[in-house]
Amino acid sequence: MRPCVLVFAGLDPSGGAGLSADLQAVAGQRAHALTVCTALTVQDNDRVYGVQPVDAGMVLRQAQALAGKCAISAVKIGITGSAANALAIAEVIMRLRERRPDLPVVLDPVLASGHGDVLSRDDAVRALAPLLPLATLITPNGPEAQALSDATRPDAQAHALRARGCRHVLITGGHAGGNDVLNRWYGPAAPPPPATALEGADAQAAGLLGEWRWERLAGEFHGSGCTLAAAIAGQLALGVPTAVALENAQLYTYHALRDAYAIAPGQRIPLR
């Protein structure tokens, strides 16, 4: 039997992000995705034109049917679609953790599309509030980390997010400039930061555990954040340590972006 990842995300008709991306990325780790639809969207590989949240009761029923039959080894959360859906997802996680207190939960805090199109009926930052204390790992990009923390420096952003209950924070650098993408991992029990890390007490207080540098690839990609978070969830479902899961998932995502293909002009689709 393959381990199962319970996925909460929206349906992207282009097949590049959301449930489609999560299903493929989880399968790429040799785990199985159980997909709960939180929202229907109108979008192509570039833009989001509309979002219709699924009723929170239906989200809950989808998850309950799956959790009643399948053993859940990890949870991955993408867009919730609404604040009511976030509460329903939180309820599911709390029930699952009654049986498995250490259940990994990966939260991809998608606040908007790559072009800034809103992906939630309610204020996205407020809607995520009940999920932050339940997250084993949160994977914001730079703009998302700033919006969720009201801080500009990565160490301060991570400190604020961990203060809200997130055990581990992976701040990705895809939206920053430069020849490399720098991803920073923060968490509990941090060792002294290396000489190349952020300076001194701020990084130590934030819990800087590691950094990865990846060559910045040319072009833009549809569903890169979904791919990374889902791959991490798939790795954690296999039972590997967090550091190994982060390393493996980032390498998988880098290869998926490197080999991305086009379906139309604009953002390419990662080869998951």
DRENVOLO-66557 format. One record per residue (C-alpha): y, x negated, z negated; residue in three letters. Coordinates in steps of 0.2 Angstrom, whole numbers, padded with zeros to 4 digits, always signed. Example, Ala and Ser with C-alpha at 12.3 -4.5 7.8 and 13.67 -1.06 7.14 Angstrom:
-0022-0062-0039ala -0005-0068-0036ser 
END
This chain:
+0000+0000+0000met +0018-0006+0004arg +0031-0005-0009pro +0043+0009-0007cys +0062+0009-0007val +0071+0025-0010leu +0086+0025+0001val +0102+0036+0000phe +0113+0035+0015ala +0121+0044+0030gly +0114+0048+0047leu +0122+0037+0060asp +0119+0045+0078pro +0122+0028+0086ser +0107+0020+0076gly +0117+0005+0071gly +0121+0009+0053ala +0116+0020+0039gly +0098+0027+0037leu +0093+0019+0054ser +0099+0002+0048ala +0091+0004+0031asp +0074+0009+0037leu +0073-0005+0050gln +0079-0018+0037ala +0068-0013+0023val +0053-0013+0036ala +0058-0030+0040gly +0054-0036+0023gln +0037-0028+0024arg +0042-0013+0012ala +0044+0005+0017his +0060+0015+0016ala +0060+0033+0010leu +0076+0040+0017thr +0087+0053+0009val +0101+0059+0020cys +0118+0061+0010thr +0129+0065+0025ala +0129+0069+0044leu +0142+0059+0054thr +0150+0060+0071val +0151+0041+0076gln +0147+0029+0090asp +0145+0010+0088asn +0163+0008+0084asp +0171+0023+0076arg +0168+0037+0064val +0175+0054+0070tyr +0168+0065+0056gly +0158+0066+0041val +0149+0081+0034gln +0141+0079+0017pro +0124+0086+0013val +0124+0098-0001asp +0121+0089-0018ala +0106+0101-0022gly +0098+0096-0005met +0100+0077-0009val +0092+0080-0026leu +0077+0090-0018arg +0074+0077-0005gln +0073+0063-0018ala +0063+0073-0030gln +0050+0077-0017ala +0048+0059-0013leu +0048+0052-0031ala +0035+0065-0036gly +0023+0058-0023lys +0027+0040-0021cys +0029+0025-0033ala +0047+0019-0031ile +0049+0000-0032ser +0068-0001-0028ala +0083+0010-0024val +0096+0007-0011lys +0112+0017-0010ile +0125+0017+0005gly +0138+0031+0007ile +0136+0046-0004thr +0146+0058+0006gly +0154+0066-0010ser +0157+0064-0028ala +0144+0078-0031ala +0131+0068-0022asn +0135+0052-0032ala +0131+0062-0048leu +0115+0069-0040ala +0109+0051-0036ile +0114+0045-0053ala +0103+0058-0060glu +0088+0053-0049val +0090+0035-0055ile +0091+0039-0073met +0075+0049-0071arg +0066+0035-0062leu +0071+0023-0075arg +0063+0033-0089glu +0047+0028-0081arg +0053+0010-0075arg +0068+0004-0085pro +0069-0012-0074asp +0070-0002-0057leu +0081-0012-0046pro +0096-0003-0039val +0106-0010-0024val +0123-0002-0021leu +0132-0005-0005asp +0149+0002-0009pro +0154+0008+0008val +0172+0014+0007leu +0176+0015+0026ala +0169+0010+0042ser +0174-0007+0050gly +0189+0001+0058his +0195+0009+0042gly +0187+0027+0045asp +0184+0036+0029val +0166+0040+0025leu +0167+0051+0010ser +0174+0069+0008arg +0181+0064-0009asp +0190+0048-0015asp +0177+0035-0012ala +0181+0024-0026val +0181+0038-0039arg +0165+0045-0031ala +0156+0028-0035leu +0161+0028-0053ala +0144+0035-0060pro +0134+0023-0050leu +0142+0007-0055leu +0134+0006-0072pro +0117+0009-0064leu +0118-0004-0051ala +0107-0020-0053thr +0117-0027-0039leu +0132-0022-0029ile +0136-0030-0012thr +0155-0027-0008pro +0164-0036+0005asn +0181-0043+0001gly +0192-0027+0004pro +0179-0016-0005glu +0179-0028-0020ala +0198-0027-0021gln +0198-0008-0020ala +0185-0006-0033leu +0193-0019-0045ser +0212-0019-0042asp +0210-0038-0041ala +0213-0051-0027thr +0203-0066-0033arg +0184-0065-0031pro +0181-0071-0049asp +0192-0058-0056ala +0184-0045-0044gln +0167-0049-0050ala +0172-0049-0069his +0180-0032-0067ala +0164-0025-0058leu +0152-0033-0071arg +0163-0025-0085ala +0160-0008-0077arg +0141-0011-0079gly +0135-0020-0063cys +0123-0033-0068arg +0124-0043-0052his +0138-0044-0039val +0137-0052-0022leu +0154-0053-0014ile +0152-0056+0005thr +0165-0065+0015gly +0163-0057+0032gly +0181-0050+0032his +0189-0067+0028ala +0194-0080+0040gly +0188-0097+0044gly +0173-0105+0053asn +0160-0100+0039asp +0156-0084+0030val +0156-0088+0011leu +0145-0076+0000asn +0147-0078-0019arg +0134-0072-0032trp +0140-0067-0049tyr +0128-0062-0064gly +0123-0064-0082pro +0119-0080-0090ala +0129-0091-0078ala +0126-0110-0079pro +0141-0122-0078pro +0149-0119-0060pro +0147-0134-0048pro +0162-0145-0044ala +0164-0135-0027thr +0164-0118-0036ala +0179-0108-0041leu +0189-0117-0054glu +0185-0118-0073gly +0185-0104-0085ala +0188-0090-0073asp +0173-0093-0063ala +0162-0096-0079gln +0168-0080-0086ala +0165-0070-0070ala +0147-0077-0070gly +0146-0087-0054leu +0128-0091-0051leu +0128-0097-0033gly +0137-0098-0016glu +0130-0097+0002trp +0139-0103+0018arg +0134-0096+0034trp +0141-0100+0052glu +0153-0086+0057arg +0146-0078+0073leu +0157-0072+0087ala +0160-0054+0089gly +0158-0039+0078glu +0143-0030+0072phe +0139-0012+0068his +0129-0010+0052gly +0129-0028+0045ser +0133-0023+0027gly +0119-0010+0028cys +0107-0023+0034thr +0110-0035+0020leu +0110-0023+0006ala +0094-0014+0012ala +0085-0031+0015ala +0089-0036-0003ile +0082-0020-0009ala +0066-0023+0001gly +0065-0040-0006gln +0067-0034-0024leu +0054-0020-0020ala +0042-0034-0017leu +0045-0041-0034gly +0053-0058-0029val +0066-0065-0041pro +0084-0061-0038thr +0089-0078-0032ala +0075-0078-0019val +0079-0060-0014ala +0097-0065-0010leu +0092-0080+0000glu +0079-0072+0010asn +0089-0056+0014ala +0105-0066+0019gln +0094-0077+0031leu +0086-0061+0038tyr +0103-0054+0041thr +0110-0069+0049tyr +0096-0070+0061his +0098-0051+0065ala +0117-0053+0068leu +0114-0069+0079arg +0102-0060+0090asp +0112-0043+0090ala +0112-0033+0106tyr +0124-0021+0115ala +0122-0003+0118ile +0140+0000+0124ala +0156-0010+0124pro +0162-0014+0106gly +0151-0018+0091gln +0134-0025+0094arg +0118-0019+0085ile +0109-0031+0073pro +0091-0035+0079leu +0082-0030+0063arg 
END
